[in-house]
Amino acid sequence: MNDKKEKQFIFPENITSDYGVFLGMSLKEIAVYVLPILIACLVFLFLPPHSIKWILIKLAVSIFILTILLAVLTSKPVKSRNNIRLLQYLKMKSSYNKRQHKFFIAKRKDVDRGKGGRF
């Protein structure tokens, strides 16, 4: 009996090569997407007027913008694939819609010319 068992490697489809630092985002994603918006929000907060009412309004707007940004970056629209995020999904969908579509039309059957219209 020559029973040789080979070692099998199974790689699941729902893994990524990124190391999630904060909310599953990598350092690159945080540096590219979150950090510039965070700096812009801080600059927006320090612009005049400096009354308490205006600072609270600016803070609310800044928190709203950051919340929307984090929601878009961390949402995963495909439940069965945890490694696909909303931005990747929208890019794939738009590239699919922009590609050249091929339509194959079946040949028409010969129609008696005297008995009917074209269709």
C-alpha positions in Angstrom: 0.0 0.0 0.0 1.5 3.2 -1.2 -0.7 5.7 0.5 1.0 9.1 0.1 -1.0 12.0 1.4 -0.1 15.3 -0.2 -0.2 18.5 1.8 -3.1 20.7 0.8 -3.2 24.4 1.1 -6.6 26.1 1.2 -6.8 29.9 0.7 -10.2 31.4 1.4 -11.5 34.0 -0.9 -12.3 36.5 1.8 -8.8 37.4 2.9 -6.7 40.4 1.9 -3.0 41.1 2.0 -3.6 44.3 3.9 -3.1 44.6 7.7 -6.1 46.3 9.2 -4.9 49.0 11.6 -8.1 51.0 12.3 -11.6 49.7 11.3 -10.0 47.3 8.9 -8.3 50.0 6.9 -4.5 49.8 6.2 -2.0 52.5 7.0 -1.9 53.5 3.3 -5.7 53.9 3.1 -5.6 56.0 6.3 -2.8 58.2 4.9 -4.4 58.6 1.5 -8.0 59.1 2.4 -8.5 60.0 6.1 -5.5 62.1 6.9 -6.0 64.9 4.3 -9.7 65.2 5.2 -8.8 65.3 8.9 -6.2 68.1 8.3 -8.8 70.0 6.2 -11.4 69.7 9.0 -8.8 71.0 11.5 -8.0 74.0 9.3 -11.8 74.6 8.9 -12.2 74.6 12.7 -9.5 77.2 13.2 -10.8 79.6 10.7 -12.6 82.7 12.1 -15.2 83.4 13.5 -14.3 82.0 16.9 -17.5 82.2 18.9 -18.8 79.1 20.7 -21.8 78.9 18.4 -19.7 78.9 15.2 -17.1 76.5 16.7 -19.9 74.0 17.5 -21.4 74.3 14.0 -18.0 73.8 12.4 -17.3 70.8 14.7 -20.6 69.2 13.8 -19.9 69.7 10.1 -16.4 68.2 10.5 -17.6 65.2 12.4 -20.4 64.6 9.8 -17.8 64.7 7.0 -15.5 62.3 8.8 -18.3 60.0 9.6 -19.5 59.8 6.0 -15.9 59.2 4.8 -15.3 56.4 7.3 -18.7 54.8 6.4 -17.8 54.8 2.7 -14.3 53.5 3.3 -15.3 50.7 5.7 -18.6 49.5 4.2 -18.6 46.1 2.5 -21.6 45.8 0.1 -21.0 42.2 -0.9 -21.9 40.0 2.1 -20.2 36.9 0.8 -16.9 38.7 0.0 -15.5 40.5 3.1 -12.5 41.8 1.2 -14.4 43.9 -1.3 -15.1 47.5 -0.1 -17.6 50.0 -1.4 -15.0 52.0 -3.5 -13.6 48.8 -5.1 -17.2 47.6 -5.8 -18.2 50.9 -7.5 -15.0 50.9 -9.6 -15.6 47.3 -10.7 -19.2 48.1 -11.5 -18.3 51.2 -13.5 -15.6 49.4 -15.5 -18.1 46.6 -16.2 -20.6 49.2 -17.5 -17.9 50.9 -19.6 -16.6 47.8 -21.3 -17.6 46.8 -24.8 -20.7 44.6 -24.8 -21.0 41.9 -27.4 -24.5 40.9 -28.5 -24.9 37.8 -30.7 -28.0 38.0 -32.9 -29.5 34.8 -34.3 -29.9 34.7 -38.0 -33.4 35.5 -39.3 -35.4 32.8 -40.8 -36.5 33.2 -44.3 -39.9 34.9 -44.4 -42.3 34.7 -47.3 -42.2 38.1 -48.9 -45.8 38.2 -49.9 -47.4 37.1 -46.6 -46.3 39.5 -44.0 -44.2 42.3 -42.7 -40.6 42.2 -41.8 -41.2 41.3 -38.1 
